[in-house]
Structures are given as structure tokens and as C-alpha cells.
Amino acid sequence: MGSALTTIIHQWQAGDKQAENKLYQFAYLQLRTIAQQERVRSAQKYGHKNKVLMDSVNSTTALIHDAYLKLSHSEMLNIANHRDFYLMAARIMRQILIDNARTQLAQKRQIDQESPLEEKPLRGFEEILVVDEVLDSFSERYPRQSNAVKLKYLMGLKNEEISQLLECSSSLIEKDLKFSRSWLQARMV
């Protein structure tokens, strides 16, 4: 699909309206798969009744629509191939989740000020923000490994697909992901 997607991107950039429709149709389907995977991961990690999962912006449909809208309004002229497209989609989905977590925590602070005796934990949202900060620091120091992590955990790609996108061996991607998990876990303790 990589070279076919790259061809569609180039056709779209040349002004082909059918290619634009194909590109957004592909994006919608890909984002839907990713959003479903993210909801499953959240349920496994925090339980089926966690606040992150129950939040409407993190529902599969809402997340897809938000990401799709942001993607359709993004500056896509700088996208040269399928790798750039996947990385942009990963960045957009991450930003939606981060923005939502910040909003939820701001609402929590406001509620806490109004009724300080009530404890309203939002652990999942707080963890999203911590992961975001750590991932930003990691991205600056280790860009290839950071891209591997984003493609794996935000885009839901398999190691083989990531190795093709990043143009390196599958074994290097495995090492990058192990190193990334270790590095990130050490800083999130």
C-alpha cells in the first residue's frame, strides 16, 4: 500500500480531485482502525469504566472525526510520501488526545476549587500528559526511535511496516522499540 499511497498523494498534490477523495477515504479507514486499537489498549490498561475511555472525545467515532477534520485542514503540501502521511496522522491524533487531556484536567482543577473536599481522580488524563512530555524530550534526542514509537503505538503499524516506512531493517526497529520502552519507562517512574 505504501507506493500506492505515495502515488495517490502525488496525484492529489497535482490537483486530481479523485486522488483527494481516495486519500481522505484511506485516511478515514486508517484512523478508524487506530482509534479502535487505542480504545482497546485504554480498556486493557485502565479498565472498561475508566474516564479516558468513557470521555466522548476518545470514542472511536469522535476521535476519527476530529483527526479526519484536522488532517483535511492540514498543510499537506509538505507530504512527499506515505511515511510523511503516517507521521502527520500520528502527530494529529496525539495532539487531539493531549488537548483533550489538558481540557479535562483544567475542568478538574475548576471543580476542585469549587468543592475541594471531593476527590475526582483523572489518572488516565494525567498519565497522557506525562507521556506527552517525556515523548517530546525523547523525540528531540532520538528522532528515528521516536518515529518508530509513534508509528507503532499511535498508528498501530506492525514492525515490518515500520521498517519499510523508516527504510531500515526489522531487527533495528525491534531494537529501537525495546530501547524506547526502556528509556521512556525509566523517565516516567
C-alpha positions in Angstrom: 0.0 0.0 0.0 3.0 2.3 0.6 3.8 3.1 -3.0 0.1 3.2 -4.0 -0.5 5.7 -1.2 2.6 7.7 -2.3 1.2 7.8 -5.9 -2.2 9.0 -4.6 -0.5 11.7 -2.6 1.4 12.9 -5.6 -1.7 12.8 -7.8 -3.6 14.8 -5.1 -0.8 17.4 -5.0 -1.1 17.7 -8.7 -4.8 18.7 -8.3 -6.5 15.4 -9.0 -9.8 15.5 -7.2 -10.3 11.7 -7.4 -7.0 11.3 -5.7 -8.0 13.7 -3.0 -11.1 11.5 -2.3 -9.0 8.3 -2.3 -6.5 9.9 0.1 -9.2 11.0 2.6 -11.0 7.7 2.3 -7.8 5.9 3.1 -7.1 8.3 6.0 -10.6 7.8 7.4 -10.2 4.0 7.3 -6.7 4.1 8.8 -7.8 6.5 11.6 -10.7 4.3 12.4 -8.5 1.3 12.9 -6.1 3.2 15.0 -8.9 4.7 17.2 -10.3 1.3 17.8 -6.9 -0.1 18.8 -6.4 2.8 21.1 -9.7 2.2 22.9 -8.8 -1.5 23.3 -5.4 -0.5 24.8 -7.1 2.0 27.2 -9.6 -0.5 28.3 -6.9 -3.1 29.0 -4.8 -0.7 30.9 -7.4 1.2 32.9 -10.5 -1.0 32.8 -13.7 -0.6 30.8 -15.1 2.2 33.0 -12.1 4.5 33.0 -12.5 8.2 32.5 -10.3 8.3 29.4 -12.4 5.6 27.7 -15.7 7.0 28.8 -14.8 10.5 27.6 -16.7 11.2 24.4 -13.8 12.7 22.5 -12.0 9.4 22.9 -14.8 7.4 21.4 -13.8 5.7 18.2 -16.1 7.8 16.0 -15.3 11.1 17.7 -11.6 10.6 17.6 -11.8 9.6 13.9 -13.8 12.6 13.0 -11.6 15.0 14.9 -8.5 13.5 13.4 -10.0 13.4 9.9 -11.1 17.1 10.2 -7.6 18.2 11.4 -6.0 16.1 8.7 -8.2 17.6 6.0 -7.3 21.1 7.1 -3.6 20.4 7.5 -0.9 21.7 5.2 -0.4 18.5 3.2 1.8 20.0 0.5 4.9 19.1 2.5 3.9 15.4 2.5 6.1 13.7 -0.1 5.3 10.0 0.6 3.4 7.5 2.7 5.8 7.8 5.6 5.2 11.6 5.9 1.5 10.9 5.8 1.6 8.3 8.6 3.8 10.6 10.8 1.4 13.5 10.2 -1.6 11.4 11.1 0.2 10.2 14.3 1.0 13.7 15.3 -2.6 14.9 14.8 -4.1 12.0 16.8 -1.6 12.6 19.6 -2.4 16.3 19.7 -6.1 15.6 19.9 -5.6 13.3 22.9 -3.3 15.8 24.6 -5.6 18.7 24.0 -8.5 16.7 25.4 -6.5 15.6 28.5 -5.5 19.2 29.2 -9.1 20.3 28.9 -10.3 17.5 31.3 -7.6 18.4 33.9 -8.5 22.1 33.7 -12.1 21.2 34.3 -11.0 19.0 37.3 -9.0 21.9 38.8 -12.0 24.2 38.4 -14.3 21.6 40.1 -11.6 21.0 42.9 -11.6 24.8 43.6 -15.4 24.8 43.9 -15.6 21.7 46.1 -12.1 20.9 47.5 -13.4 18.0 49.7 -14.4 15.9 46.7 -11.7 13.8 45.1 -12.2 13.5 41.4 -9.2 11.5 40.1 -8.4 11.6 36.4 -5.4 9.4 36.4 -5.6 8.4 32.8 -5.6 12.0 31.6 -2.7 12.9 33.8 -0.7 10.0 32.5 -1.4 11.1 28.9 0.2 14.5 29.7 3.2 12.9 31.4 3.7 10.6 28.5 3.5 13.5 26.1 6.2 15.5 27.9 8.5 12.5 28.1 7.9 11.7 24.4 8.7 15.3 23.4 12.1 15.0 25.2 12.7 11.6 23.7 11.9 12.9 20.2 14.5 15.6 20.4 17.2 13.2 21.4 16.2 10.1 19.3 14.2 11.1 16.2 14.3 7.7 14.4 13.3 5.8 17.6 10.6 8.3 18.3 9.2 7.9 14.8 9.2 4.1 15.4 7.3 4.5 18.7 4.7 6.9 17.1 4.1 4.6 14.1 3.8 1.5 16.4 1.6 2.9 19.2 -0.2 5.8 17.6 -0.7 4.4 14.1 -0.9 0.8 15.1 1.6 -0.4 12.5 3.5 -3.7 12.6 7.3 -3.8 12.9 7.7 -4.8 9.3 5.5 -1.9 8.1 7.6 0.5 10.3 10.8 -0.8 8.9 9.6 -0.2 5.4 8.5 3.3 6.2 11.7 4.2 8.0 13.8 2.4 5.5 15.7 0.2 7.9 15.7 -3.4 9.0 13.0 -5.1 11.1 15.6 -6.1 13.7 16.7 -2.4 14.0 13.0 -1.5 14.6 12.7 -4.2 17.3 15.9 -2.8 19.0 14.6 0.8 18.7 11.2 -0.2 20.2 12.9 -2.0 23.1 15.3 0.9 23.7 12.4 3.3 23.5 10.2 1.4 26.0 13.2 1.2 28.4 14.1 4.8 28.1 10.5 6.1 28.4 9.7 3.8 31.4 12.8 5.0 33.2 11.7 8.6 32.9 8.1 8.0 33.9 8.7 6.5 37.2 
